[in-house]
Amino acid sequence: QVRLMESGGGLVQPGGSLRLSCAGSGFTFEAAAMSWHRQVPGKEREMVADIKGNGEVKFYADSVVGRFTISRDNDKNTLYLQMNNLKPEDSAVYYCRRNFGPFWGQGTQVTVSS
């Protein structure tokens, strides 16, 4: 079955960096458009970035442009989100998603705080 497993979250100071990973299995990863989303309590989940199976980036949220980079390694069946210059407002649970379905990972917590 489809499985998505995020990792790489944690506590980081403002201005710091984190790289999230999402390992996919149970489907043809290279054919799957994927995306990163985030959610804070009491708010709707929002899309952060979106990427085609061939690596073409389709979308970044305005709030992360120039700071976050979505990428993928189809040989490793892994999706990435490089997050630089993190701000407290980036704190959220981050989820990866296979867009067709859709299928979601379990999420990884990112906390930006001094």
JOLINTA-V462959 format. One record per residue. N is the residue number from 0. PHI is phi in whole degrees, -180 to 180 (NA if undefined). NEAR is the number of other C-alpha atoms within 8 Angstrom. D_CENTER is the distance of its C-alpha to the mean C-alpha in Angstrom with 1 decimal. Layout:
# JOLINTA-V462959
((N/PHI/NEAR/D_CENTER) (N/PHI/NEAR/D_CENTER))
This chain:
# JOLINTA-V462959
((0/NA/5/20.7) (1/-69/8/17.0) (2/-134/10/14.9) (3/-131/14/11.2) (4/-129/11/10.9) (5/-84/14/8.1) (6/-155/8/9.7) (7/105/9/10.1) (8/-72/11/10.2) (9/161/8/13.6) (10/-100/8/16.1) (11/-142/13/16.4) (12/-78/9/19.0) (13/-54/11/18.7) (14/89/8/18.4) (15/-82/9/16.7) (16/-132/10/13.7) (17/-145/10/11.0) (18/-122/10/9.0) (19/-90/12/6.3) (20/-125/12/7.3) (21/-138/13/7.4) (22/-91/12/11.0) (23/-107/13/12.5) (24/-152/11/16.2) (25/86/7/18.9) (26/-157/7/18.3) (27/-80/7/18.6) (28/-59/10/15.2) (29/-65/8/16.5) (30/-94/7/17.6) (31/-101/11/14.5) (32/-69/11/12.5) (33/-131/13/8.8) (34/-153/13/6.2) (35/-110/13/3.3) (36/-135/13/5.9) (37/-144/12/7.7) (38/-148/11/11.3) (39/-113/10/14.3) (40/-56/4/17.6) (41/85/4/19.8) (42/-122/6/17.4) (43/-73/6/15.8) (44/-68/8/12.2) (45/-122/7/10.9) (46/-76/11/8.8) (47/-99/12/7.1) (48/-160/14/7.1) (49/-143/14/8.7) (50/-143/14/10.3) (51/-76/11/13.5) (52/-62/11/14.7) (53/-85/6/16.8) (54/97/8/14.1) (55/-72/7/15.2) (56/-82/10/12.7) (57/-101/8/13.7) (58/-159/8/12.2) (59/-130/10/11.0) (60/-64/9/11.9) (61/-55/5/15.1) (62/-71/4/14.2) (63/-119/9/11.7) (64/-58/8/13.8) (65/86/5/15.3) (66/-118/9/13.1) (67/-108/10/9.5) (68/-135/9/9.3) (69/-95/12/7.2) (70/-154/10/9.4) (71/-150/9/10.5) (72/-122/8/13.6) (73/-70/8/15.4) (74/-69/5/18.1) (75/-104/6/16.0) (76/53/12/14.0) (77/-133/12/10.8) (78/-105/13/7.5) (79/-127/11/6.4) (80/-138/12/5.0) (81/-86/11/8.4) (82/-120/12/9.3) (83/-115/10/13.1) (84/48/9/15.8) (85/-66/14/14.0) (86/-120/9/16.0) (87/-55/9/17.0) (88/-72/5/15.6) (89/-82/9/12.0) (90/-61/11/12.8) (91/-179/10/11.2) (92/-88/11/9.7) (93/-103/12/6.0) (94/-123/13/5.7) (95/-98/14/4.9) (96/-142/13/8.0) (97/-85/12/10.9) (98/-65/10/12.4) (99/-76/7/15.9) (100/136/5/17.0) (101/-80/7/14.6) (102/-123/11/13.3) (103/-117/9/10.8) (104/-79/12/9.9) (105/-86/8/11.6) (106/95/10/9.1) (107/-137/12/9.2) (108/-81/10/11.1) (109/-118/13/10.8) (110/-125/12/14.3) (111/-112/14/15.7) (112/-159/8/19.5) (113/-93/5/22.7))
